[in-house]
C-alpha cells in the first residue's frame, strides 16, 4: 500500500499558533526543521495526491511554503476538523477522500498515512479519517495532554 499512488486523497494538516499548552508549537524546532514542516514532508512520502497545511497564521504558511509544501490560509476555527474542511473547500475540494493529520505528529510513519488513505479509498461510505490509537489506561484518559478522538 505504501508504494501505491493515492491520487484521489488529500492529506490536510491543521496548524495554529495559539495552542494553550505550547504556544507556537507548529514552528517548534525539531532538529533544525519546524514541527509542522516535518509533519508535511512526512505526509508527502505517503503517496497521497495532495498534502497541504491549513492555517490562519502567515508565519506557519511561510515556513511551509519555503519547504515546498502547499499552505492554505483559513479563518479562525473552533477545531482542527473545521479548519481542514475550510481548506478543502478553498482548494477546490481536491480528491474524494481526506486524511486529517494532526500538525503535532512529526514522526508519523508515512506508511500509516498511506494505509489510512487506502482504507478510505476502499470504503465508499467514508470520506475523511484521522489516525488515532486506543487509550489504554485511566491515566491516559484523564490526561489533558492526550488528545481524545
Biotite code that builds the C-alpha atoms (Angstrom):
import biotite.structure as struc

atoms = struc.array([
    struc.Atom([0.000, 0.000, 0.000], chain_id="A", res_id=1, res_name="UNK", atom_name="CA", element="C"),
    struc.Atom([2.802, 2.436, 0.817], chain_id="A", res_id=2, res_name="UNK", atom_name="CA", element="C"),
    struc.Atom([4.059, 2.472, -2.770], chain_id="A", res_id=3, res_name="UNK", atom_name="CA", element="C"),
    struc.Atom([0.636, 2.735, -4.391], chain_id="A", res_id=4, res_name="UNK", atom_name="CA", element="C"),
    struc.Atom([-0.162, 6.278, -5.527], chain_id="A", res_id=5, res_name="UNK", atom_name="CA", element="C"),
    struc.Atom([-3.307, 7.513, -3.809], chain_id="A", res_id=6, res_name="UNK", atom_name="CA", element="C"),
    struc.Atom([-4.010, 10.385, -6.143], chain_id="A", res_id=7, res_name="UNK", atom_name="CA", element="C"),
    struc.Atom([-7.626, 10.717, -5.041], chain_id="A", res_id=8, res_name="UNK", atom_name="CA", element="C"),
    struc.Atom([-6.646, 11.524, -1.441], chain_id="A", res_id=9, res_name="UNK", atom_name="CA", element="C"),
    struc.Atom([-5.765, 14.853, 0.147], chain_id="A", res_id=10, res_name="UNK", atom_name="CA", element="C"),
    struc.Atom([-3.807, 14.986, 3.406], chain_id="A", res_id=11, res_name="UNK", atom_name="CA", element="C"),
    struc.Atom([-4.691, 18.235, 5.147], chain_id="A", res_id=12, res_name="UNK", atom_name="CA", element="C"),
    struc.Atom([-2.793, 19.258, 8.265], chain_id="A", res_id=13, res_name="UNK", atom_name="CA", element="C"),
    struc.Atom([-4.450, 21.828, 10.552], chain_id="A", res_id=14, res_name="UNK", atom_name="CA", element="C"),
    struc.Atom([-1.973, 24.070, 12.377], chain_id="A", res_id=15, res_name="UNK", atom_name="CA", element="C"),
    struc.Atom([-2.440, 27.058, 14.658], chain_id="A", res_id=16, res_name="UNK", atom_name="CA", element="C"),
    struc.Atom([-0.072, 29.144, 16.731], chain_id="A", res_id=17, res_name="UNK", atom_name="CA", element="C"),
    struc.Atom([-2.406, 29.614, 19.700], chain_id="A", res_id=18, res_name="UNK", atom_name="CA", element="C"),
    struc.Atom([-2.024, 26.238, 21.399], chain_id="A", res_id=19, res_name="UNK", atom_name="CA", element="C"),
    struc.Atom([-2.606, 26.668, 25.126], chain_id="A", res_id=20, res_name="UNK", atom_name="CA", element="C"),
    struc.Atom([-0.124, 24.012, 26.273], chain_id="A", res_id=21, res_name="UNK", atom_name="CA", element="C"),
    struc.Atom([2.676, 25.059, 23.907], chain_id="A", res_id=22, res_name="UNK", atom_name="CA", element="C"),
    struc.Atom([2.104, 28.375, 22.114], chain_id="A", res_id=23, res_name="UNK", atom_name="CA", element="C"),
    struc.Atom([3.879, 28.484, 18.763], chain_id="A", res_id=24, res_name="UNK", atom_name="CA", element="C"),
    struc.Atom([4.032, 24.674, 18.623], chain_id="A", res_id=25, res_name="UNK", atom_name="CA", element="C"),
    struc.Atom([3.837, 24.359, 14.810], chain_id="A", res_id=26, res_name="UNK", atom_name="CA", element="C"),
    struc.Atom([7.101, 26.251, 14.453], chain_id="A", res_id=27, res_name="UNK", atom_name="CA", element="C"),
    struc.Atom([8.868, 24.440, 17.312], chain_id="A", res_id=28, res_name="UNK", atom_name="CA", element="C"),
    struc.Atom([12.349, 23.496, 16.143], chain_id="A", res_id=29, res_name="UNK", atom_name="CA", element="C"),
    struc.Atom([12.966, 19.769, 15.779], chain_id="A", res_id=30, res_name="UNK", atom_name="CA", element="C"),
    struc.Atom([16.475, 19.165, 14.522], chain_id="A", res_id=31, res_name="UNK", atom_name="CA", element="C"),
    struc.Atom([16.539, 22.453, 12.622], chain_id="A", res_id=32, res_name="UNK", atom_name="CA", element="C"),
    struc.Atom([13.133, 21.979, 10.979], chain_id="A", res_id=33, res_name="UNK", atom_name="CA", element="C"),
    struc.Atom([9.795, 23.437, 12.173], chain_id="A", res_id=34, res_name="UNK", atom_name="CA", element="C"),
    struc.Atom([7.487, 20.722, 13.516], chain_id="A", res_id=35, res_name="UNK", atom_name="CA", element="C"),
    struc.Atom([4.680, 21.368, 11.015], chain_id="A", res_id=36, res_name="UNK", atom_name="CA", element="C"),
    struc.Atom([7.167, 21.173, 8.137], chain_id="A", res_id=37, res_name="UNK", atom_name="CA", element="C"),
    struc.Atom([8.366, 17.770, 9.395], chain_id="A", res_id=38, res_name="UNK", atom_name="CA", element="C"),
    struc.Atom([4.740, 16.609, 9.518], chain_id="A", res_id=39, res_name="UNK", atom_name="CA", element="C"),
    struc.Atom([4.030, 17.848, 5.978], chain_id="A", res_id=40, res_name="UNK", atom_name="CA", element="C"),
    struc.Atom([7.201, 16.386, 4.482], chain_id="A", res_id=41, res_name="UNK", atom_name="CA", element="C"),
    struc.Atom([6.430, 13.014, 6.083], chain_id="A", res_id=42, res_name="UNK", atom_name="CA", element="C"),
    struc.Atom([2.896, 13.158, 4.693], chain_id="A", res_id=43, res_name="UNK", atom_name="CA", element="C"),
    struc.Atom([4.347, 13.911, 1.247], chain_id="A", res_id=44, res_name="UNK", atom_name="CA", element="C"),
    struc.Atom([6.037, 10.494, 1.336], chain_id="A", res_id=45, res_name="UNK", atom_name="CA", element="C"),
    struc.Atom([2.691, 8.723, 1.897], chain_id="A", res_id=46, res_name="UNK", atom_name="CA", element="C"),
    struc.Atom([1.650, 8.634, -1.767], chain_id="A", res_id=47, res_name="UNK", atom_name="CA", element="C"),
    struc.Atom([-1.316, 10.999, -1.323], chain_id="A", res_id=48, res_name="UNK", atom_name="CA", element="C"),
    struc.Atom([-2.297, 13.141, -4.269], chain_id="A", res_id=49, res_name="UNK", atom_name="CA", element="C"),
    struc.Atom([-2.135, 16.383, -2.273], chain_id="A", res_id=50, res_name="UNK", atom_name="CA", element="C"),
    struc.Atom([-0.587, 17.487, 1.013], chain_id="A", res_id=51, res_name="UNK", atom_name="CA", element="C"),
    struc.Atom([-1.493, 20.907, 2.388], chain_id="A", res_id=52, res_name="UNK", atom_name="CA", element="C"),
    struc.Atom([-1.273, 22.738, 5.700], chain_id="A", res_id=53, res_name="UNK", atom_name="CA", element="C"),
    struc.Atom([-4.376, 24.651, 6.797], chain_id="A", res_id=54, res_name="UNK", atom_name="CA", element="C"),
    struc.Atom([-3.555, 27.647, 8.982], chain_id="A", res_id=55, res_name="UNK", atom_name="CA", element="C"),
    struc.Atom([-4.686, 31.123, 9.940], chain_id="A", res_id=56, res_name="UNK", atom_name="CA", element="C"),
    struc.Atom([-1.127, 32.296, 10.621], chain_id="A", res_id=57, res_name="UNK", atom_name="CA", element="C"),
    struc.Atom([1.154, 33.694, 7.925], chain_id="A", res_id=58, res_name="UNK", atom_name="CA", element="C"),
    struc.Atom([4.292, 32.580, 9.833], chain_id="A", res_id=59, res_name="UNK", atom_name="CA", element="C"),
    struc.Atom([3.192, 28.958, 9.551], chain_id="A", res_id=60, res_name="UNK", atom_name="CA", element="C"),
    struc.Atom([2.196, 29.383, 5.906], chain_id="A", res_id=61, res_name="UNK", atom_name="CA", element="C"),
    struc.Atom([5.562, 30.952, 5.098], chain_id="A", res_id=62, res_name="UNK", atom_name="CA", element="C"),
    struc.Atom([7.544, 28.159, 6.789], chain_id="A", res_id=63, res_name="UNK", atom_name="CA", element="C"),
    struc.Atom([5.521, 25.504, 4.976], chain_id="A", res_id=64, res_name="UNK", atom_name="CA", element="C"),
    struc.Atom([5.745, 27.185, 1.578], chain_id="A", res_id=65, res_name="UNK", atom_name="CA", element="C"),
    struc.Atom([9.504, 27.662, 1.933], chain_id="A", res_id=66, res_name="UNK", atom_name="CA", element="C"),
    struc.Atom([9.745, 23.870, 2.271], chain_id="A", res_id=67, res_name="UNK", atom_name="CA", element="C"),
    struc.Atom([7.802, 23.401, -0.966], chain_id="A", res_id=68, res_name="UNK", atom_name="CA", element="C"),
    struc.Atom([4.511, 22.371, 0.659], chain_id="A", res_id=69, res_name="UNK", atom_name="CA", element="C"),
    struc.Atom([1.156, 23.975, -0.086], chain_id="A", res_id=70, res_name="UNK", atom_name="CA", element="C"),
    struc.Atom([-0.334, 26.211, 2.607], chain_id="A", res_id=71, res_name="UNK", atom_name="CA", element="C"),
    struc.Atom([-3.962, 27.298, 2.715], chain_id="A", res_id=72, res_name="UNK", atom_name="CA", element="C"),
    struc.Atom([-4.991, 30.335, 4.720], chain_id="A", res_id=73, res_name="UNK", atom_name="CA", element="C"),
    struc.Atom([-8.178, 29.784, 6.702], chain_id="A", res_id=74, res_name="UNK", atom_name="CA", element="C"),
    struc.Atom([-10.166, 31.874, 9.107], chain_id="A", res_id=75, res_name="UNK", atom_name="CA", element="C"),
    struc.Atom([-10.159, 31.194, 12.829], chain_id="A", res_id=76, res_name="UNK", atom_name="CA", element="C"),
    struc.Atom([-11.763, 27.830, 13.546], chain_id="A", res_id=77, res_name="UNK", atom_name="CA", element="C"),
    struc.Atom([-13.264, 26.089, 16.551], chain_id="A", res_id=78, res_name="UNK", atom_name="CA", element="C"),
    struc.Atom([-11.466, 22.859, 15.724], chain_id="A", res_id=79, res_name="UNK", atom_name="CA", element="C"),
    struc.Atom([-8.841, 21.321, 13.501], chain_id="A", res_id=80, res_name="UNK", atom_name="CA", element="C"),
    struc.Atom([-11.598, 19.471, 11.669], chain_id="A", res_id=81, res_name="UNK", atom_name="CA", element="C"),
    struc.Atom([-13.340, 22.758, 10.820], chain_id="A", res_id=82, res_name="UNK", atom_name="CA", element="C"),
    struc.Atom([-10.017, 24.163, 9.565], chain_id="A", res_id=83, res_name="UNK", atom_name="CA", element="C"),
    struc.Atom([-9.472, 21.063, 7.391], chain_id="A", res_id=84, res_name="UNK", atom_name="CA", element="C"),
    struc.Atom([-12.954, 21.354, 5.892], chain_id="A", res_id=85, res_name="UNK", atom_name="CA", element="C"),
    struc.Atom([-12.481, 25.054, 5.113], chain_id="A", res_id=86, res_name="UNK", atom_name="CA", element="C"),
    struc.Atom([-9.100, 24.394, 3.493], chain_id="A", res_id=87, res_name="UNK", atom_name="CA", element="C"),
    struc.Atom([-10.552, 21.563, 1.426], chain_id="A", res_id=88, res_name="UNK", atom_name="CA", element="C"),
    struc.Atom([-13.174, 23.973, 0.093], chain_id="A", res_id=89, res_name="UNK", atom_name="CA", element="C"),
    struc.Atom([-10.620, 26.708, -0.613], chain_id="A", res_id=90, res_name="UNK", atom_name="CA", element="C"),
    struc.Atom([-8.515, 24.178, -2.528], chain_id="A", res_id=91, res_name="UNK", atom_name="CA", element="C"),
    struc.Atom([-11.493, 23.389, -4.759], chain_id="A", res_id=92, res_name="UNK", atom_name="CA", element="C"),
    struc.Atom([-12.305, 20.103, -2.999], chain_id="A", res_id=93, res_name="UNK", atom_name="CA", element="C"),
    struc.Atom([-9.431, 18.048, -4.412], chain_id="A", res_id=94, res_name="UNK", atom_name="CA", element="C"),
    struc.Atom([-9.851, 14.300, -4.251], chain_id="A", res_id=95, res_name="UNK", atom_name="CA", element="C"),
    struc.Atom([-12.782, 12.485, -2.792], chain_id="A", res_id=96, res_name="UNK", atom_name="CA", element="C"),
    struc.Atom([-11.021, 11.393, 0.415], chain_id="A", res_id=97, res_name="UNK", atom_name="CA", element="C"),
    struc.Atom([-9.272, 13.387, 3.159], chain_id="A", res_id=98, res_name="UNK", atom_name="CA", element="C"),
    struc.Atom([-6.798, 12.296, 5.798], chain_id="A", res_id=99, res_name="UNK", atom_name="CA", element="C"),
    struc.Atom([-6.842, 14.841, 8.637], chain_id="A", res_id=100, res_name="UNK", atom_name="CA", element="C"),
    struc.Atom([-3.297, 14.634, 10.015], chain_id="A", res_id=101, res_name="UNK", atom_name="CA", element="C"),
    struc.Atom([-2.540, 16.454, 13.243], chain_id="A", res_id=102, res_name="UNK", atom_name="CA", element="C"),
    struc.Atom([0.150, 19.109, 12.939], chain_id="A", res_id=103, res_name="UNK", atom_name="CA", element="C"),
    struc.Atom([1.984, 17.878, 16.021], chain_id="A", res_id=104, res_name="UNK", atom_name="CA", element="C"),
    struc.Atom([2.799, 14.387, 14.718], chain_id="A", res_id=105, res_name="UNK", atom_name="CA", element="C"),
    struc.Atom([6.303, 14.934, 13.281], chain_id="A", res_id=106, res_name="UNK", atom_name="CA", element="C"),
    struc.Atom([7.273, 11.277, 13.494], chain_id="A", res_id=107, res_name="UNK", atom_name="CA", element="C"),
    struc.Atom([4.112, 9.764, 11.994], chain_id="A", res_id=108, res_name="UNK", atom_name="CA", element="C"),
    struc.Atom([5.252, 6.993, 9.644], chain_id="A", res_id=109, res_name="UNK", atom_name="CA", element="C"),
    struc.Atom([4.211, 7.847, 6.064], chain_id="A", res_id=110, res_name="UNK", atom_name="CA", element="C"),
    struc.Atom([3.126, 4.232, 5.593], chain_id="A", res_id=111, res_name="UNK", atom_name="CA", element="C"),
    struc.Atom([0.370, 4.723, 8.205], chain_id="A", res_id=112, res_name="UNK", atom_name="CA", element="C"),
    struc.Atom([-0.918, 7.801, 6.376], chain_id="A", res_id=113, res_name="UNK", atom_name="CA", element="C"),
    struc.Atom([-0.948, 5.792, 3.159], chain_id="A", res_id=114, res_name="UNK", atom_name="CA", element="C"),
    struc.Atom([-2.774, 2.936, 4.884], chain_id="A", res_id=115, res_name="UNK", atom_name="CA", element="C"),
    struc.Atom([-5.454, 5.301, 6.222], chain_id="A", res_id=116, res_name="UNK", atom_name="CA", element="C"),
    struc.Atom([-5.896, 6.750, 2.735], chain_id="A", res_id=117, res_name="UNK", atom_name="CA", element="C"),
    struc.Atom([-6.052, 3.283, 1.168], chain_id="A", res_id=118, res_name="UNK", atom_name="CA", element="C"),
    struc.Atom([-8.722, 2.215, 3.663], chain_id="A", res_id=119, res_name="UNK", atom_name="CA", element="C"),
    struc.Atom([-10.751, 5.308, 2.812], chain_id="A", res_id=120, res_name="UNK", atom_name="CA", element="C"),
    struc.Atom([-10.459, 4.585, -0.895], chain_id="A", res_id=121, res_name="UNK", atom_name="CA", element="C"),
    struc.Atom([-11.849, 1.117, -0.269], chain_id="A", res_id=122, res_name="UNK", atom_name="CA", element="C"),
    struc.Atom([-14.929, 2.334, 1.641], chain_id="A", res_id=123, res_name="UNK", atom_name="CA", element="C"),
    struc.Atom([-17.456, 4.349, -0.337], chain_id="A", res_id=124, res_name="UNK", atom_name="CA", element="C"),
    struc.Atom([-19.291, 5.375, 2.847], chain_id="A", res_id=125, res_name="UNK", atom_name="CA", element="C"),
    struc.Atom([-16.235, 7.129, 4.329], chain_id="A", res_id=126, res_name="UNK", atom_name="CA", element="C"),
    struc.Atom([-14.749, 10.414, 3.136], chain_id="A", res_id=127, res_name="UNK", atom_name="CA", element="C"),
    struc.Atom([-12.436, 11.530, 5.948], chain_id="A", res_id=128, res_name="UNK", atom_name="CA", element="C"),
    struc.Atom([-10.215, 9.860, 8.517], chain_id="A", res_id=129, res_name="UNK", atom_name="CA", element="C"),
    struc.Atom([-7.737, 10.756, 11.185], chain_id="A", res_id=130, res_name="UNK", atom_name="CA", element="C"),
    struc.Atom([-5.113, 8.483, 12.649], chain_id="A", res_id=131, res_name="UNK", atom_name="CA", element="C"),
    struc.Atom([-5.581, 7.553, 16.294], chain_id="A", res_id=132, res_name="UNK", atom_name="CA", element="C"),
    struc.Atom([-4.560, 4.951, 18.796], chain_id="A", res_id=133, res_name="UNK", atom_name="CA", element="C"),
    struc.Atom([-6.689, 3.458, 21.576], chain_id="A", res_id=134, res_name="UNK", atom_name="CA", element="C"),
    struc.Atom([-6.386, 4.870, 25.072], chain_id="A", res_id=135, res_name="UNK", atom_name="CA", element="C"),
    struc.Atom([-5.149, 2.002, 27.197], chain_id="A", res_id=136, res_name="UNK", atom_name="CA", element="C"),
    struc.Atom([-5.288, 3.326, 30.752], chain_id="A", res_id=137, res_name="UNK", atom_name="CA", element="C"),
    struc.Atom([-7.339, 5.504, 33.049], chain_id="A", res_id=138, res_name="UNK", atom_name="CA", element="C"),
    struc.Atom([-4.293, 7.765, 33.397], chain_id="A", res_id=139, res_name="UNK", atom_name="CA", element="C"),
    struc.Atom([-4.194, 8.380, 29.639], chain_id="A", res_id=140, res_name="UNK", atom_name="CA", element="C"),
    struc.Atom([-7.934, 9.012, 29.627], chain_id="A", res_id=141, res_name="UNK", atom_name="CA", element="C"),
    struc.Atom([-7.667, 11.654, 32.361], chain_id="A", res_id=142, res_name="UNK", atom_name="CA", element="C"),
    struc.Atom([-4.503, 13.279, 30.983], chain_id="A", res_id=143, res_name="UNK", atom_name="CA", element="C"),
    struc.Atom([-5.455, 16.608, 29.333], chain_id="A", res_id=144, res_name="UNK", atom_name="CA", element="C"),
    struc.Atom([-2.355, 16.297, 27.106], chain_id="A", res_id=145, res_name="UNK", atom_name="CA", element="C"),
    struc.Atom([-3.682, 13.114, 25.491], chain_id="A", res_id=146, res_name="UNK", atom_name="CA", element="C"),
    struc.Atom([-5.907, 14.080, 22.575], chain_id="A", res_id=147, res_name="UNK", atom_name="CA", element="C"),
    struc.Atom([-9.255, 12.289, 22.543], chain_id="A", res_id=148, res_name="UNK", atom_name="CA", element="C"),
    struc.Atom([-10.883, 11.230, 19.285], chain_id="A", res_id=149, res_name="UNK", atom_name="CA", element="C"),
])
